[in-house]
Amino acid sequence: MTNQTTTKPLFETFTSDKLNLPNRTVMAPMTRGFSPGNVPDEEVAAYYRRRAENEVGLIITEGTGIDHPASVSGANIPVFHGEKALNGWADVVKEVHEAGGKIAPQLWHVGMTRSKGDLPNEEAQPVGPSGLSLDGEKVNEPLSTEEVEALVESYAKAAADAKRIGFDAIEIHGAHGYLIDQFFWGNTNKRTDRYGGDFVKRTQFAVEIVEACRREVGEDFPIIFRFSQWKMNDFQAKLVNNPDELERFLQPLVEAGVDIFHCSTRRFWEPEFEGSDLNLAGWTKKLSGKPVISVGSVGLDGVFTDFSGAGTASLDGLVDKLDRDEFDLVAIGRSLLMDPAWVKKVHEGRVDDLLAFNKEALQKLY
C-alpha cells in the first residue's frame, strides 16, 4: 500500500473547452490485431469496457484504418469504414459509455510502412508523399495531388462517422512514420507542390486533414492530434531541432483546429531539447497554448519499443511533472495491456498489486 496523496494529481479532473474527464489518465492507442475481417467484435468491445470500468479517464482506440484500400496491413486490424466495422465500433462505444467511460478512435493510414501484397487488399499498393520507404528507397510513384485530396476527404468521412456513432473525440495519427508523418519528414517527402518544402510547408497535408475533420464534426467536438519525432525505423529522427522550430511546426496545426496534442516519446522523462527539463509534451504545451498528452513507458522500467517485458517503476517523477503543469494528461500503454485495473489500483494506492508487462500480453485481450 502506498500513500494515495502521492498520486493525487493523476486523479484531478480535466476540464477544457470541449472535453471534460474525471481524471488525467488516458489509455494509449495500441495496435492489437484481434478484429476478424477488420471488424471489431464483442471481445474487442469487452476489452475496452474493462478499462472504462476501472477508471481510465479517456480511452484512445488502437489505430483504425480510414477508407482507403491500403490504409492498414493485416486481416485482423480494425478499419473505420463500411457498415460492419462501424456497427462494431458503435458497440464498442456503447459498452464504454455504459461503464461510464469516454472514448476516441485513432484514425490511421500506415502509408509506406505497408508491404506489397499485405492483407486485407493484396492488390493495393502502399502509398506515400513521394513513394519512398522510411529508408528512402523508391517503392512506387508519388501520390498525385488528386489522390492526396481524396485521402483528406477519407479522414473527414471517418471523423463524421465517429461523431455520428457516438465517440467523444477523435485522434488523428500523425506519428511514428505512418502516412501523415511521412509528409512531415524530409526523408520521405520530396514533393515540390503545396504538400512539400520546408518543415513548415510539409504540415500542409495534416493541416488540410484537421480542417476537413473540423468541417465535418463542428466547433464543439474535440480533435486530438498525435505526433512524434521518432520513427519506427529511426528512434533518433527529428522533425524539429529546437523550440523555435517546434513552435513554427505547431502553429499551422493550432490554426487548423487541433484541440489537444498527443506528444509521443519513448520515455516521458527525457528532455526534448538541451537546456531544459521539459519533454516534448512540456514544450508543446508551452509553445502552442493547447492541452497536451504525455506518453512513454509510464509505470515501467523498460522502453516500449522493446516488447520483451518490463517491470513496474515508480510514478513519482511522472506525478511531479504533472503537478508542475508541464502536461495535462498521461497516456498509459503497456501497463494497461496486461492490467485493465491499473488505473484503479493506482488510485486506491495498491501499487504493490500492479502487474508487470509481459510479452504474453500481446497474444490475448486481457
DRENPAMI-941974 format. One record per residue (C-alpha): x, y, z; residue in three letters; residue number from 0. Coordinates in nm, 3 decimals, padded with zeros to 5 digits. Layout:
<vopas>
+---------+---------+---------+---------+-----+
:      c1 :      c2 :      c3 : residuo : num :
+---------+---------+---------+---------+-----+
:       X :       Y :       Z :     ala : NUM :
...
+---------+---------+---------+---------+-----+
</vopas>
This chain:
<vopas>
+---------+---------+---------+---------+-----+
:      c1 :      c2 :      c3 : residuo : num :
+---------+---------+---------+---------+-----+
:  00.000 :  00.000 :  00.000 :     met :   0 :
:  00.131 :  00.346 : -00.087 :     thr :   1 :
:  00.018 :  00.692 :  00.012 :     asn :   2 :
: -00.257 :  00.797 : -00.228 :     gln :   3 :
: -00.167 :  01.164 : -00.186 :     thr :   4 :
:  00.148 :  01.098 : -00.389 :     thr :   5 :
: -00.064 :  01.021 : -00.698 :     thr :   6 :
: -00.333 :  01.281 : -00.630 :     lys :   7 :
: -00.251 :  01.499 : -00.937 :     pro :   8 :
: -00.331 :  01.200 : -01.162 :     leu :   9 :
: -00.684 :  01.194 : -01.027 :     phe :  10 :
: -00.779 :  01.558 : -01.053 :     glu :  11 :
: -01.049 :  01.633 : -01.308 :     thr :  12 :
: -00.952 :  01.762 : -01.652 :     phe :  13 :
: -01.160 :  02.041 : -01.798 :     thr :  14 :
: -01.106 :  02.207 : -02.134 :     ser :  15 :
: -01.345 :  02.395 : -02.360 :     asp :  16 :
: -01.450 :  02.077 : -02.541 :     lys :  17 :
: -01.357 :  01.780 : -02.323 :     leu :  18 :
: -01.414 :  01.705 : -01.955 :     asn :  19 :
: -01.261 :  01.396 : -01.794 :     leu :  20 :
: -01.283 :  01.254 : -01.441 :     pro :  21 :
: -00.903 :  01.223 : -01.413 :     asn :  22 :
: -00.580 :  01.271 : -01.608 :     arg :  23 :
: -00.534 :  00.915 : -01.733 :     thr :  24 :
: -00.558 :  00.810 : -02.097 :     val :  25 :
: -00.535 :  00.465 : -02.249 :     met :  26 :
: -00.272 :  00.497 : -02.521 :     ala :  27 :
: -00.360 :  00.364 : -02.868 :     pro :  28 :
: -00.205 :  00.021 : -02.919 :     met :  29 :
: -00.243 : -00.200 : -03.226 :     thr :  30 :
: -00.386 : -00.536 : -03.119 :     arg :  31 :
: -00.498 : -00.723 : -03.431 :     gly :  32 :
: -00.797 : -00.902 : -03.278 :     phe :  33 :
: -01.065 : -00.778 : -03.520 :     ser :  34 :
: -01.154 : -01.065 : -03.757 :     pro :  35 :
: -01.215 : -00.943 : -04.110 :     gly :  36 :
: -01.109 : -00.594 : -03.995 :     asn :  37 :
: -01.425 : -00.564 : -03.783 :     val :  38 :
: -01.407 : -00.507 : -03.404 :     pro :  39 :
: -01.619 : -00.773 : -03.234 :     asp :  40 :
: -01.769 : -00.827 : -02.889 :     glu :  41 :
: -01.432 : -00.932 : -02.745 :     glu :  42 :
: -01.281 : -00.603 : -02.857 :     val :  43 :
: -01.576 : -00.414 : -02.706 :     ala :  44 :
: -01.535 : -00.600 : -02.377 :     ala :  45 :
: -01.159 : -00.529 : -02.380 :     tyr :  46 :
: -01.220 : -00.154 : -02.394 :     tyr :  47 :
: -01.509 : -00.172 : -02.149 :     arg :  48 :
: -01.284 : -00.330 : -01.885 :     arg :  49 :
: -01.059 : -00.022 : -01.893 :     arg :  50 :
: -01.360 :  00.211 : -01.862 :     ala :  51 :
: -01.487 :  00.010 : -01.565 :     glu :  52 :
: -01.151 :  00.060 : -01.396 :     asn :  53 :
: -01.139 :  00.441 : -01.408 :     glu :  54 :
: -00.942 :  00.515 : -01.726 :     val :  55 :
: -01.029 :  00.878 : -01.797 :     gly :  56 :
: -01.016 :  00.861 : -02.177 :     leu :  57 :
: -00.968 :  00.558 : -02.400 :     ile :  58 :
: -00.797 :  00.610 : -02.735 :     ile :  59 :
: -00.853 :  00.306 : -02.951 :     thr :  60 :
: -00.591 :  00.119 : -03.144 :     glu :  61 :
: -00.523 :  00.266 : -03.487 :     gly :  62 :
: -00.820 :  00.207 : -03.716 :     thr :  63 :
: -00.797 :  00.242 : -04.094 :     gly :  64 :
: -00.962 :  00.519 : -04.290 :     ile :  65 :
: -01.150 :  00.437 : -04.611 :     asp :  66 :
: -00.859 :  00.367 : -04.847 :     his :  67 :
: -00.756 :  00.025 : -04.982 :     pro :  68 :
: -00.402 :  00.049 : -04.840 :     ala :  69 :
: -00.481 :  00.209 : -04.503 :     ser :  70 :
: -00.389 : -00.097 : -04.293 :     val :  71 :
: -00.170 : -00.408 : -04.309 :     ser :  72 :
: -00.340 : -00.726 : -04.192 :     gly :  73 :
: -00.672 : -00.908 : -04.196 :     ala :  74 :
: -00.734 : -00.852 : -03.824 :     asn :  75 :
: -00.651 : -00.482 : -03.794 :     ile :  76 :
: -00.977 : -00.284 : -03.749 :     pro :  77 :
: -01.095 : -00.035 : -04.007 :     val :  78 :
: -01.324 :  00.264 : -03.970 :     phe :  79 :
: -01.544 :  00.238 : -04.276 :     his :  80 :
: -01.819 :  00.012 : -04.404 :     gly :  81 :
: -02.137 : -00.090 : -04.225 :     glu :  82 :
: -01.997 : -00.395 : -04.041 :     lys :  83 :
: -01.692 : -00.219 : -03.899 :     ala :  84 :
: -01.883 :  00.094 : -03.800 :     leu :  85 :
: -02.151 : -00.116 : -03.631 :     asn :  86 :
: -01.871 : -00.292 : -03.444 :     gly :  87 :
: -01.731 :  00.042 : -03.330 :     trp :  88 :
: -02.080 :  00.157 : -03.228 :     ala :  89 :
: -02.095 : -00.147 : -02.998 :     asp :  90 :
: -01.755 : -00.053 : -02.853 :     val :  91 :
: -01.882 :  00.300 : -02.780 :     val :  92 :
: -02.197 :  00.161 : -02.620 :     lys :  93 :
: -02.000 : -00.069 : -02.387 :     glu :  94 :
: -01.756 :  00.204 : -02.285 :     val :  95 :
: -02.032 :  00.457 : -02.221 :     his :  96 :
: -02.235 :  00.207 : -02.018 :     glu :  97 :
: -01.928 :  00.165 : -01.797 :     ala :  98 :
: -01.902 :  00.541 : -01.753 :     gly :  99 :
: -01.602 :  00.593 : -01.981 :     gly : 100 :
: -01.513 :  00.820 : -02.271 :     lys : 101 :
: -01.353 :  00.706 : -02.596 :     ile : 102 :
: -01.194 :  00.838 : -02.914 :     ala : 103 :
: -01.098 :  00.638 : -03.224 :     pro : 104 :
: -00.747 :  00.681 : -03.360 :     gln : 105 :
: -00.782 :  00.746 : -03.734 :     leu : 106 :
: -00.493 :  00.588 : -03.920 :     trp : 107 :
: -00.326 :  00.522 : -04.251 :     his : 108 :
:  00.000 :  00.329 : -04.248 :     val : 109 :
:  00.130 :  00.477 : -04.573 :     gly : 110 :
:  00.459 :  00.338 : -04.698 :     met : 111 :
:  00.512 :  00.109 : -04.399 :     thr : 112 :
:  00.274 : -00.130 : -04.572 :     arg : 113 :
:  00.432 : -00.408 : -04.781 :     ser : 114 :
:  00.310 : -00.500 : -05.127 :     lys : 115 :
:  00.071 : -00.794 : -05.106 :     gly : 116 :
: -00.042 : -00.729 : -04.749 :     asp : 117 :
: -00.395 : -00.818 : -04.649 :     leu : 118 :
: -00.678 : -00.724 : -04.648 :     pro : 119 :
: -00.630 : -00.586 : -05.003 :     asn : 120 :
: -00.339 : -00.776 : -05.155 :     glu : 121 :
: -00.356 : -00.582 : -05.482 :     glu : 122 :
: -00.342 : -00.239 : -05.314 :     ala : 123 :
: -00.008 : -00.062 : -05.342 :     gln : 124 :
:  00.144 :  00.119 : -05.042 :     pro : 125 :
:  00.115 :  00.495 : -05.088 :     val : 126 :
:  00.313 :  00.793 : -04.963 :     gly : 127 :
:  00.404 :  01.151 : -05.045 :     pro : 128 :
:  00.697 :  01.055 : -05.266 :     ser : 129 :
:  00.661 :  00.678 : -05.300 :     gly : 130 :
:  00.962 :  00.627 : -05.072 :     leu : 131 :
:  01.004 :  00.374 : -04.793 :     ser : 132 :
:  01.109 :  00.502 : -04.449 :     leu : 133 :
:  01.464 :  00.414 : -04.551 :     asp : 134 :
:  01.436 :  00.638 : -04.856 :     gly : 135 :
:  01.408 :  00.364 : -05.118 :     glu : 136 :
:  01.170 :  00.414 : -05.409 :     lys : 137 :
:  00.878 :  00.170 : -05.390 :     val : 138 :
:  00.627 :  00.334 : -05.625 :     asn : 139 :
:  00.523 :  00.668 : -05.770 :     glu : 140 :
:  00.437 :  00.971 : -05.553 :     pro : 141 :
:  00.072 :  01.033 : -05.476 :     leu : 142 :
: -00.094 :  01.270 : -05.723 :     ser : 143 :
: -00.249 :  01.591 : -05.590 :     thr : 144 :
: -00.593 :  01.441 : -05.656 :     glu : 145 :
: -00.504 :  01.127 : -05.460 :     glu : 146 :
: -00.382 :  01.336 : -05.166 :     val : 147 :
: -00.706 :  01.538 : -05.169 :     glu : 148 :
: -00.908 :  01.214 : -05.173 :     ala : 149 :
: -00.717 :  01.091 : -04.866 :     leu : 150 :
: -00.800 :  01.416 : -04.686 :     val : 151 :
: -01.168 :  01.352 : -04.755 :     glu : 152 :
: -01.138 :  00.995 : -04.625 :     ser : 153 :
: -01.015 :  01.129 : -04.291 :     tyr : 154 :
: -01.304 :  01.377 : -04.287 :     ala : 155 :
: -01.556 :  01.100 : -04.359 :     lys : 156 :
: -01.415 :  00.894 : -04.070 :     ala : 157 :
: -01.441 :  01.195 : -03.838 :     ala : 158 :
: -01.805 :  01.245 : -03.935 :     ala : 159 :
: -01.877 :  00.876 : -03.874 :     asp : 160 :
: -01.702 :  00.889 : -03.536 :     ala : 161 :
: -01.925 :  01.172 : -03.420 :     lys : 162 :
: -02.237 :  01.009 : -03.566 :     arg : 163 :
: -02.188 :  00.678 : -03.382 :     ile : 164 :
: -02.124 :  00.848 : -03.051 :     gly : 165 :
: -01.749 :  00.879 : -02.993 :     phe : 166 :
: -01.643 :  01.159 : -02.757 :     asp : 167 :
: -01.349 :  01.284 : -02.967 :     ala : 168 :
: -01.118 :  01.172 : -03.247 :     ile : 169 :
: -00.743 :  01.130 : -03.257 :     glu : 170 :
: -00.561 :  01.175 : -03.586 :     ile : 171 :
: -00.246 :  00.959 : -03.601 :     his : 172 :
:  00.033 :  01.180 : -03.731 :     gly : 173 :
:  00.324 :  00.998 : -03.564 :     ala : 174 :
:  00.578 :  00.713 : -03.588 :     his : 175 :
:  00.649 :  00.723 : -03.962 :     gly : 176 :
:  00.297 :  00.644 : -04.084 :     tyr : 177 :
:  00.126 :  00.832 : -04.369 :     leu : 178 :
:  00.079 :  01.179 : -04.219 :     ile : 179 :
:  00.423 :  01.165 : -04.059 :     asp : 180 :
:  00.569 :  01.067 : -04.397 :     gln : 181 :
:  00.452 :  01.407 : -04.522 :     phe : 182 :
:  00.614 :  01.578 : -04.221 :     phe : 183 :
:  00.952 :  01.409 : -04.257 :     trp : 184 :
:  01.205 :  01.534 : -04.511 :     gly : 185 :
:  01.343 :  01.181 : -04.564 :     asn : 186 :
:  01.012 :  01.063 : -04.711 :     thr : 187 :
:  00.863 :  01.386 : -04.852 :     asn : 188 :
:  01.050 :  01.520 : -05.155 :     lys : 189 :
:  00.745 :  01.689 : -05.309 :     arg : 190 :
:  00.765 :  02.027 : -05.479 :     thr : 191 :
:  00.390 :  02.106 : -05.482 :     asp : 192 :
:  00.196 :  02.259 : -05.192 :     arg : 193 :
:  00.244 :  01.942 : -04.983 :     tyr : 194 :
:  00.624 :  01.966 : -04.986 :     gly : 195 :
:  00.903 :  02.208 : -04.898 :     gly : 196 :
:  01.048 :  02.301 : -04.561 :     asp : 197 :
:  00.929 :  02.151 : -04.232 :     phe : 198 :
:  00.651 :  02.412 : -04.201 :     val : 199 :
:  00.521 :  02.357 : -04.556 :     lys : 200 :
:  00.529 :  01.981 : -04.500 :     arg : 201 :
:  00.248 :  02.026 : -04.244 :     thr : 202 :
:  00.003 :  02.111 : -04.525 :     gln : 203 :
: -00.142 :  01.760 : -04.562 :     phe : 204 :
: -00.209 :  01.739 : -04.187 :     ala : 205 :
: -00.350 :  02.092 : -04.185 :     val : 206 :
: -00.599 :  02.005 : -04.459 :     glu : 207 :
: -00.699 :  01.686 : -04.274 :     ile : 208 :
: -00.764 :  01.875 : -03.949 :     val : 209 :
: -00.958 :  02.146 : -04.133 :     glu : 210 :
: -01.167 :  01.887 : -04.319 :     ala : 211 :
: -01.239 :  01.693 : -03.999 :     cys : 212 :
: -01.336 :  02.015 : -03.822 :     arg : 213 :
: -01.576 :  02.099 : -04.104 :     arg : 214 :
: -01.748 :  01.762 : -04.053 :     glu : 215 :
: -01.763 :  01.749 : -03.672 :     val : 216 :
: -01.833 :  02.114 : -03.592 :     gly : 217 :
: -01.666 :  02.351 : -03.349 :     glu : 218 :
: -01.750 :  02.171 : -03.024 :     asp : 219 :
: -01.611 :  01.825 : -03.097 :     phe : 220 :
: -01.256 :  01.756 : -02.972 :     pro : 221 :
: -00.980 :  01.683 : -03.223 :     ile : 222 :
: -00.664 :  01.528 : -03.078 :     ile : 223 :
: -00.352 :  01.515 : -03.293 :     phe : 224 :
: -00.068 :  01.271 : -03.224 :     arg : 225 :
:  00.282 :  01.342 : -03.347 :     phe : 226 :
:  00.635 :  01.226 : -03.272 :     ser : 227 :
:  00.994 :  01.298 : -03.359 :     gln : 228 :
:  01.098 :  00.929 : -03.370 :     trp : 229 :
:  01.001 :  00.688 : -03.647 :     lys : 230 :
:  00.961 :  00.312 : -03.640 :     met : 231 :
:  01.287 :  00.273 : -03.835 :     asn : 232 :
:  01.478 :  00.557 : -03.668 :     asp : 233 :
:  01.444 :  00.628 : -03.297 :     phe : 234 :
:  01.675 :  00.931 : -03.330 :     gln : 235 :
:  01.480 :  01.102 : -03.610 :     ala : 236 :
:  01.391 :  01.469 : -03.569 :     lys : 237 :
:  01.122 :  01.677 : -03.735 :     leu : 238 :
:  01.247 :  01.981 : -03.544 :     val : 239 :
:  01.573 :  02.054 : -03.365 :     asn : 240 :
:  01.488 :  02.334 : -03.122 :     asn : 241 :
:  01.193 :  02.513 : -02.956 :     pro : 242 :
:  01.174 :  02.778 : -03.229 :     asp : 243 :
:  01.131 :  02.515 : -03.498 :     glu : 244 :
:  00.875 :  02.328 : -03.286 :     leu : 245 :
:  00.669 :  02.645 : -03.244 :     glu : 246 :
:  00.672 :  02.706 : -03.619 :     arg : 247 :
:  00.576 :  02.342 : -03.684 :     phe : 248 :
:  00.285 :  02.352 : -03.436 :     leu : 249 :
:  00.136 :  02.687 : -03.538 :     gln : 250 :
: -00.033 :  02.572 : -03.863 :     pro : 251 :
: -00.186 :  02.276 : -03.678 :     leu : 252 :
: -00.316 :  02.500 : -03.399 :     val : 253 :
: -00.469 :  02.735 : -03.657 :     glu : 254 :
: -00.624 :  02.439 : -03.842 :     ala : 255 :
: -00.817 :  02.342 : -03.528 :     gly : 256 :
: -00.625 :  02.090 : -03.316 :     val : 257 :
: -00.762 :  02.096 : -02.960 :     asp : 258 :
: -00.517 :  01.862 : -02.785 :     ile : 259 :
: -00.170 :  01.745 : -02.888 :     phe : 260 :
: -00.064 :  01.389 : -02.805 :     his : 261 :
:  00.315 :  01.407 : -02.796 :     cys : 262 :
:  00.464 :  01.062 : -02.845 :     ser : 263 :
:  00.801 :  00.990 : -02.690 :     thr : 264 :
:  00.958 :  00.656 : -02.598 :     arg : 265 :
:  01.046 :  00.773 : -02.244 :     arg : 266 :
:  00.839 :  01.051 : -02.091 :     phe : 267 :
:  01.118 :  01.159 : -01.856 :     trp : 268 :
:  01.369 :  01.252 : -02.127 :     glu : 269 :
:  01.417 :  01.623 : -02.205 :     pro : 270 :
:  01.343 :  01.714 : -02.565 :     glu : 271 :
:  01.593 :  01.997 : -02.611 :     phe : 272 :
:  01.917 :  02.091 : -02.439 :     glu : 273 :
:  01.899 :  02.342 : -02.156 :     gly : 274 :
:  01.554 :  02.244 : -02.028 :     ser : 275 :
:  01.395 :  01.952 : -01.842 :     asp : 276 :
:  01.076 :  01.982 : -02.047 :     leu : 277 :
:  00.984 :  01.680 : -02.256 :     asn : 278 :
:  00.814 :  01.705 : -02.598 :     leu : 279 :
:  00.472 :  01.743 : -02.435 :     ala : 280 :
:  00.601 :  02.012 : -02.199 :     gly : 281 :
:  00.744 :  02.217 : -02.483 :     trp : 282 :
:  00.433 :  02.164 : -02.698 :     thr : 283 :
:  00.208 :  02.295 : -02.420 :     lys : 284 :
:  00.434 :  02.594 : -02.359 :     lys : 285 :
:  00.459 :  02.688 : -02.728 :     leu : 286 :
:  00.107 :  02.605 : -02.852 :     ser : 287 :
: -00.102 :  02.703 : -02.551 :     gly : 288 :
: -00.304 :  02.384 : -02.604 :     lys : 289 :
: -00.360 :  02.095 : -02.360 :     pro : 290 :
: -00.121 :  01.807 : -02.416 :     val : 291 :
: -00.096 :  01.433 : -02.350 :     ile : 292 :
:  00.242 :  01.293 : -02.245 :     ser : 293 :
:  00.333 :  00.928 : -02.302 :     val : 294 :
:  00.628 :  00.691 : -02.298 :     gly : 295 :
:  00.700 :  00.393 : -02.072 :     ser : 296 :
:  00.472 :  00.519 : -01.792 :     val : 297 :
:  00.490 :  00.293 : -01.486 :     gly : 298 :
:  00.752 :  00.063 : -01.639 :     leu : 299 :
:  01.129 :  00.027 : -01.625 :     asp : 300 :
:  01.174 : -00.074 : -01.989 :     gly : 301 :
:  01.118 :  00.132 : -02.302 :     val : 302 :
:  00.808 :  00.036 : -02.502 :     phe : 303 :
:  00.982 : -00.039 : -02.831 :     thr : 304 :
:  01.139 : -00.339 : -02.656 :     asp : 305 :
:  00.849 : -00.579 : -02.616 :     phe : 306 :
:  01.040 : -00.848 : -02.426 :     ser : 307 :
:  00.886 : -00.739 : -02.095 :     gly : 308 :
:  00.931 : -00.476 : -01.826 :     ala : 309 :
:  00.899 : -00.441 : -01.450 :     gly : 310 :
:  00.693 : -00.181 : -01.269 :     thr : 311 :
:  00.851 :  00.156 : -01.189 :     ala : 312 :
:  00.780 :  00.447 : -00.955 :     ser : 313 :
:  00.532 :  00.710 : -01.067 :     leu : 314 :
:  00.694 :  00.986 : -00.860 :     asp : 315 :
:  00.874 :  01.158 : -01.149 :     gly : 316 :
:  00.562 :  01.147 : -01.364 :     leu : 317 :
:  00.342 :  01.292 : -01.092 :     val : 318 :
:  00.596 :  01.567 : -01.020 :     asp : 319 :
:  00.586 :  01.680 : -01.385 :     lys : 320 :
:  00.206 :  01.665 : -01.389 :     leu : 321 :
:  00.189 :  01.860 : -01.064 :     asp : 322 :
:  00.414 :  02.128 : -01.217 :     arg : 323 :
:  00.163 :  02.159 : -01.502 :     asp : 324 :
:  00.417 :  02.051 : -01.765 :     glu : 325 :
:  00.144 :  01.846 : -01.929 :     phe : 326 :
: -00.228 :  01.787 : -01.875 :     asp : 327 :
: -00.293 :  01.420 : -01.943 :     leu : 328 :
: -00.089 :  01.099 : -01.919 :     val : 329 :
: -00.127 :  00.813 : -02.167 :     ala : 330 :
: -00.058 :  00.466 : -02.033 :     ile : 331 :
:  00.025 :  00.190 : -02.281 :     gly : 332 :
:  00.176 : -00.147 : -02.195 :     arg : 333 :
:  00.082 : -00.119 : -01.826 :     ser : 334 :
: -00.283 : -00.124 : -01.933 :     leu : 335 :
: -00.239 : -00.412 : -02.178 :     leu : 336 :
: -00.172 : -00.662 : -01.904 :     met : 337 :
: -00.368 : -00.499 : -01.624 :     asp : 338 :
: -00.711 : -00.349 : -01.706 :     pro : 339 :
: -00.735 : -00.232 : -01.342 :     ala : 340 :
: -00.400 : -00.046 : -01.345 :     trp : 341 :
: -00.556 :  00.300 : -01.303 :     val : 342 :
: -00.795 :  00.191 : -01.029 :     lys : 343 :
: -00.514 :  00.018 : -00.839 :     lys : 344 :
: -00.300 :  00.332 : -00.856 :     val : 345 :
: -00.595 :  00.543 : -00.741 :     his : 346 :
: -00.652 :  00.316 : -00.442 :     glu : 347 :
: -00.281 :  00.310 : -00.353 :     gly : 348 :
: -00.244 : -00.059 : -00.441 :     arg : 349 :
:  00.079 : -00.016 : -00.635 :     val : 350 :
:  00.214 : -00.343 : -00.496 :     asp : 351 :
: -00.068 : -00.516 : -00.685 :     asp : 352 :
:  00.029 : -00.371 : -01.024 :     leu : 353 :
:  00.121 : -00.632 : -01.282 :     leu : 354 :
:  00.450 : -00.606 : -01.471 :     ala : 355 :
:  00.435 : -00.607 : -01.850 :     phe : 356 :
:  00.490 : -00.946 : -02.007 :     asn : 357 :
:  00.513 : -01.005 : -02.382 :     lys : 358 :
:  00.240 : -01.268 : -02.342 :     glu : 359 :
:  00.002 : -00.970 : -02.308 :     ala : 360 :
:  00.040 : -00.920 : -02.681 :     leu : 361 :
: -00.116 : -01.259 : -02.751 :     gln : 362 :
: -00.459 : -01.204 : -02.594 :     lys : 363 :
: -00.706 : -00.938 : -02.486 :     leu : 364 :
: -00.680 : -00.911 : -02.107 :     tyr : 365 :
+---------+---------+---------+---------+-----+
</vopas>
